[in-house]
Amino acid sequence: MAILLPQQFFDLAPNVGKSYYENLAGGINAAVTVQNFSALNPVSLVLTRVNAPVVTYVIPPLNSLTIASNKLLVAALLSGAGAVTGTIEVATSDF
């Protein structure tokens, strides 16, 4: 069964990181969608998975990215040298 979690808006100051999803009970299959509304600055999506390296994706200004992941533990966003705004949405499934 799939569960679409509520869309979350982010407004991160420069050089700030924040976790937007955590499943510390063994991970879950999930898809994460990030939309970067900032006109000048990229935002980084950081995914932590069970028994896998931490992966970072950089989303350029005025772009979006959807990533599917097995056994997702944490989905977090990091701003760089400038402030960023946008949305993040997580859909989980137990298949």
C-alpha positions as CSV (number, residue, x, y, z in Angstrom):
1,M,0.0,0.0,0.0
2,A,1.3,3.5,-0.9
3,I,1.1,6.5,1.3
4,L,1.5,10.0,0.0
5,L,2.7,12.2,2.9
6,P,1.7,15.9,2.9
7,Q,3.7,18.3,0.8
8,Q,6.1,20.4,2.9
9,F,7.3,23.8,2.1
10,F,10.9,24.8,2.9
11,D,12.6,28.1,3.3
12,L,16.2,27.5,4.3
13,A,18.6,30.2,5.2
14,P,22.2,30.0,3.8
15,N,24.2,27.0,5.0
16,V,21.3,25.2,6.8
17,G,20.3,21.6,6.7
18,K,17.0,20.1,7.8
19,S,15.5,16.6,7.8
20,Y,12.0,16.3,6.2
21,Y,11.5,12.5,6.5
22,E,12.8,9.9,9.0
23,N,12.1,6.2,9.3
24,L,14.5,4.8,11.8
25,A,12.7,1.5,12.1
26,G,14.5,-0.2,9.3
27,G,13.8,2.0,6.3
28,I,11.0,1.9,3.7
29,N,10.7,2.1,-0.1
30,A,9.9,5.7,-1.0
31,A,9.9,8.3,-3.7
32,V,11.0,11.8,-2.9
33,T,10.1,14.9,-5.0
34,V,11.9,18.2,-4.5
35,Q,11.0,21.4,-6.3
36,N,13.5,24.3,-6.0
37,F,11.7,27.6,-6.5
38,S,14.8,29.7,-5.9
39,A,15.9,31.7,-8.9
40,L,19.6,31.8,-8.0
41,N,20.6,29.0,-5.6
42,P,20.7,25.2,-5.8
43,V,19.4,22.9,-3.0
44,S,20.9,19.5,-2.1
45,L,18.8,16.5,-1.4
46,V,20.6,14.1,1.0
47,L,19.3,10.5,1.2
48,T,20.4,8.0,3.9
49,R,19.5,4.4,3.2
50,V,19.9,1.0,5.0
51,N,23.4,-0.5,4.4
52,A,24.2,2.0,1.6
53,P,26.3,5.1,1.2
54,V,24.7,8.5,1.8
55,V,23.8,10.0,-1.6
56,T,23.5,13.7,-2.3
57,Y,21.7,15.2,-5.4
58,V,22.0,18.9,-6.3
59,I,18.8,20.4,-7.7
60,P,19.6,23.6,-9.7
61,P,17.6,26.8,-9.4
62,L,14.0,26.6,-10.8
63,N,14.2,22.8,-11.3
64,S,12.7,19.7,-9.7
65,L,13.9,16.1,-9.1
66,T,12.1,12.9,-8.2
67,I,14.1,9.9,-6.8
68,A,12.9,6.5,-5.9
69,S,14.8,4.7,-3.1
70,N,14.7,1.3,-1.4
71,K,14.9,1.2,2.4
72,L,15.0,5.0,2.9
73,L,15.9,6.1,6.4
74,V,16.3,9.9,6.1
75,A,15.5,12.5,3.5
76,A,17.1,15.9,4.2
77,L,17.7,19.2,2.4
78,L,20.9,21.4,2.6
79,S,21.2,24.9,1.4
80,G,24.4,26.3,0.1
81,A,25.8,29.8,0.1
82,G,22.4,31.3,-0.5
83,A,18.8,30.9,0.8
84,V,16.5,28.4,-0.9
85,T,12.7,27.9,-1.0
86,G,10.5,25.2,-2.5
87,T,8.6,22.0,-1.7
88,I,9.4,18.4,-0.7
89,E,7.0,15.5,-0.9
90,V,7.5,11.9,0.1
91,A,5.5,8.9,-1.0
92,T,6.1,5.6,0.7
93,S,5.2,2.0,-0.1
94,D,5.5,-1.4,1.5
95,F,5.9,-3.6,-1.6
